[in-house]
Amino acid sequence: MSVRSALLAILTIGPAYGFQLHGELQARTAGRRSVNVGQIYSTLDRLVDQGAVASAGSTSDGLPLYGLTPAGRAEAEDWLRSTDSGAGAEWNDMLDRVLIASSLAHVDLAAVLDGYRTSWQLRAARPHDTAPAGQPALSAAADQALAQAALGWLDTAATLLRGDAGRAFHRELSLVRPRRGRRPVSDQGLAAAR
């Protein structure tokens, strides 16, 4: 999953501050992705420099808010419709993209699932029994198994996300402030550190 693309997708809901986006990303991917908050801020800086994100004011206590520019919104919408992934990242990218898309009320989730279904069906249709013996045959069998697993998961996702049940997955930006700073260390933790 591209942190850049995920942040842009989340910002389609509205402006947010960096630490808020950190929490949103973790919540919307069901804890599958743990990204350092510093990476969030450096990605936001790059997005501002590239014109995809701009200042959107600040919170009542002075935290800078980031909002999408028209170019950033177009990039986010393209990412949400796409099934492109780097080699070897197809499964994880699909899971993360579907999880994030399912949390956004304005996304046509059926189209996202259909796009992935088509992509995995094409992969499953590749002849795998013609690969040369040895590692190529093992690799082809793994590709086939992964494609079948992806198609099964997409069917399950479509069932879980259908109708009113699917609307329960939609989320606005959380108004709960994520905890900032270091976590408190217990007395036992302090003793162990000494």
C-alpha positions in Angstrom: 0.0 0.0 0.0 1.2 3.5 -0.8 1.0 5.7 2.2 0.7 8.6 -0.1 -2.4 7.2 -1.9 -4.0 6.0 1.3 -3.7 9.5 2.9 -5.1 11.1 -0.2 -8.0 8.7 -0.1 -8.7 9.5 3.5 -8.5 13.2 2.8 -11.4 12.8 0.3 -13.7 13.0 3.5 -12.3 16.4 4.5 -9.4 18.2 6.0 -7.4 16.5 8.8 -4.2 17.0 10.8 -1.2 14.7 10.6 -1.6 12.7 13.8 -5.3 12.3 13.0 -4.4 10.9 9.6 -2.1 8.5 11.4 -4.9 7.2 13.5 -7.3 7.1 10.6 -4.9 5.0 8.5 -4.5 2.5 11.2 -8.2 2.3 12.0 -9.3 2.0 8.3 -6.9 -0.8 7.6 -8.0 -2.7 10.7 -4.6 -2.3 12.3 -2.9 -4.2 9.4 -0.6 -1.2 8.6 1.5 0.4 11.3 3.1 3.5 9.8 5.5 5.7 11.8 3.9 9.1 12.4 7.0 10.7 11.1 6.4 9.0 7.7 2.9 10.6 7.8 4.3 14.1 8.2 7.1 13.6 5.6 4.5 12.3 3.1 2.2 15.3 3.8 5.2 17.6 3.2 5.9 16.0 -0.1 2.2 16.1 -1.0 2.1 19.8 -0.3 5.3 20.4 -2.4 3.8 18.4 -5.3 0.5 20.3 -5.1 -1.7 17.4 -4.2 -2.5 18.8 -0.7 -2.7 22.3 0.7 -3.2 24.0 4.0 -6.8 24.0 5.1 -6.5 26.1 8.2 -5.9 24.8 11.6 -7.8 23.2 14.5 -9.0 25.4 17.5 -5.8 24.5 19.3 -3.5 25.3 16.4 -2.8 22.0 14.7 -2.4 22.5 10.9 -5.1 20.9 8.8 -4.4 19.5 5.3 -6.9 19.3 2.5 -6.9 18.0 -1.0 -6.3 20.2 -4.0 -8.2 19.3 -7.2 -5.1 17.4 -8.4 -4.9 15.5 -5.1 -8.6 14.6 -5.3 -8.2 13.3 -8.9 -5.2 11.2 -7.8 -7.1 9.8 -4.8 -10.1 8.9 -7.0 -7.8 7.2 -9.6 -6.1 5.2 -6.8 -9.5 4.0 -5.5 -10.6 2.8 -8.9 -7.2 1.2 -9.8 -6.1 -2.4 -9.2 -2.4 -1.7 -10.1 0.2 -3.0 -7.6 3.9 -3.6 -7.5 5.0 -7.2 -8.3 4.5 -9.3 -5.2 2.3 -6.7 -3.4 -1.0 -7.5 -5.1 -2.6 -9.3 -2.2 -1.7 -6.7 0.5 -2.5 -3.8 -1.8 -5.9 -5.3 -2.5 -6.7 -5.8 1.1 -5.7 -2.3 2.1 -7.4 -0.6 -0.8 -10.7 -2.5 -0.2 -10.5 -1.8 3.6 -10.0 1.9 3.0 -12.5 2.1 0.2 -15.1 0.3 2.3 -14.8 3.1 5.0 -15.5 5.9 2.5 -19.2 6.5 1.8 -18.7 8.2 -1.5 -16.7 5.3 -3.1 -18.5 2.9 -5.5 -17.3 -0.2 -3.7 -19.0 -2.6 -6.1 -16.8 -1.2 -8.8 -13.7 -1.6 -6.7 -14.5 -5.2 -6.0 -15.4 -5.9 -9.6 -12.1 -4.4 -10.8 -10.2 -6.7 -8.5 -12.3 -9.7 -9.4 -11.5 -9.1 -13.1 -7.8 -8.7 -12.4 -7.6 -11.9 -10.3 -9.7 -13.9 -12.8 -7.3 -13.0 -15.5 -4.4 -14.1 -13.2 -6.3 -17.4 -12.4 -6.9 -18.1 -16.1 -3.1 -18.1 -16.9 -2.0 -21.7 -17.6 0.0 -22.8 -14.6 0.5 -26.5 -15.5 2.8 -25.6 -18.5 5.6 -24.0 -16.3 8.9 -25.8 -16.4 9.6 -28.2 -13.6 11.2 -27.0 -10.4 10.9 -23.4 -9.0 8.9 -22.1 -12.0 6.3 -24.8 -11.4 6.1 -24.0 -7.7 5.8 -20.3 -8.4 3.1 -20.8 -11.0 1.2 -23.0 -8.5 1.5 -20.3 -5.8 0.2 -17.7 -8.3 -2.8 -19.9 -9.0 -3.5 -20.5 -5.3 -3.2 -16.8 -4.5 -5.6 -15.9 -7.3 -8.2 -18.4 -6.1 -7.8 -17.1 -2.5 -8.3 -13.6 -3.7 -11.4 -14.4 -5.6 -12.8 -16.2 -2.6 -12.0 -13.2 -0.3 -13.6 -10.8 -2.8 -16.8 -13.0 -2.8 -16.8 -12.8 1.0 -16.2 -9.1 1.0 -19.0 -8.5 -1.4 -21.4 -10.4 0.8 -20.3 -8.6 4.0 -20.4 -5.2 2.3 -23.8 -5.6 0.5 -26.7 -3.2 1.2 -27.3 -1.8 4.7 -24.5 -4.0 6.2 -22.0 -2.2 3.9 -23.1 1.2 5.1 -22.1 0.2 8.6 -18.5 0.2 7.4 -18.5 3.8 6.4 -16.7 6.2 8.7 -16.3 9.9 9.0 -13.1 11.4 10.3 -12.8 10.6 14.0 -13.2 13.5 16.4 -11.4 11.6 19.1 -8.0 13.0 19.6 -5.3 10.4 19.3 -2.9 10.3 22.3 0.2 12.2 21.7 3.7 11.6 23.2 5.2 8.6 24.7 3.2 6.0 26.4 3.6 6.0 30.2 6.0 3.4 31.6 4.9 1.4 34.6 7.0 1.2 37.7 7.9 -2.4 36.7 9.0 -1.2 33.2 11.2 1.5 34.8 12.8 -1.1 37.1 13.5 -3.4 34.2 15.0 -0.5 32.2 17.5 0.2 35.0 
